[in-house]
Amino acid sequence: MDIALGTETRGEYLGLEVAKSARKLVEEIALVKKDENVVITADTSSDMRVVAETAKAVYAADAIPTIILYHTNPTAVMEPPAPVAGAIKESDVWIEYAVSYIQHTRAWRAALDNGTRYLCLPGMDVTMMVNTIGRVDYNLLIVMSNLLKEIVQKADKVEIKSPGGTDLIAYNRGRRARVSGKLADKKGEPVMLGGQVSWCPTEETINGKIVFDGAVWPPAELGKLSSRIKLTIENGVATKIDGDAEARVFERWMAGFNDPTMYRVAHYSLGFSPRITKPTGRIVEDERVFGCIEFGLGSQGAQIMGKTWSSASHTDGIVLNPTIILDGEVIEEEGVYVKEEIREYCRKLGVPGY
């Protein structure tokens, strides 16, 4: 039987493991300190076991946990209720578990401007928390992330191909990359889950085809894909969407905003969480399928260090088994890293096949 978002419903499922994972998140990643105000936001689609264990871990760290639960918005990047906006703005640390995340909203920007350390973990359930945090050598993963960041930002020409039909060329032109999954050690900085490096090549140089064959979310009707969604990219903008029924859903959702900036490529992200081997429909986990590449469209946050713009929403899509070529050098071939210095970290992290 399939369960929505892949969530196992029994309360005792991975109970000990998720408690340990929550403590690791709070103490070693969020770096919560004594007497800090930690706001945990969740919507009615969130896994409340994760929320509860996180709050316990915050309290055990002598900090002050506040849980805010509100309705599930129809899609991501919608403004939250005013009391939510007020609470996150006054927090020292904000951990977001809401499935319909509010990253890129005015409330999110106000909270960051006020100095909150924000951890973006929408839709995290106990399985995801254990597999992406509890059972991972997080510090080693960050070291590997920094290696990949350096490799990416040293390159100019970026070519992405895949068996599904992706064939994309772009140029960095000196653009910097970002370790999305880092420690929350800086005020006003958004922190993503480990196992991802993000950047955006110079937007107008991005041309070719992106074919999503792993997952796309939002819209809520999608998630893990059963057919491909094909995008034609011209000068950094998706000008055509092709495919079967799921592509039509995506096309209608994008058109419904009546916002031309929704079609702009906002970022590239390498995914490499060592225990994530296939899409599940939970986008934060799917973005980190080991060896995948993810593309975002819509709002581009300042942390990407690109042109930066606001859109009506933001969506992410996954390309599986990519071949990545940087300045003519193949660093990954059909989902397998071939550059030896990267493979060394794959072995240290216990990734099968290395």
Secondary structure, DSSP 8 states (H G I E B T S, - for coil): ---GGG----TTTTHHHHHHHHHHIIIIIS---TT-EEEEEEETTS-HHHHHHHHHHHHHTT-EEEEEEE---SSSS----HHHHHHHHT-SEEEE--SS--TTSHHHHHHHHTT-EEEE-TT--HHHHIIIIITS-HHHHHHHHHHHHHHHHH-SEEEEE-TTS-EEEEE-TT---EESS----STT-EE--SSEEEE---GGG-EEEEEE-SEEESSTT-EE-SS-EEEEEETTEEEEEEESHHHHHHHHHHHHT--GGGGBEEEEEEE--TT--S--S-HHHHTTSTT-EEEEEEEE-GGG-SS-EEEEEEEEEEE-S-EEEETTEEEEETTEE-SHHHHHHHHHTT-TT-
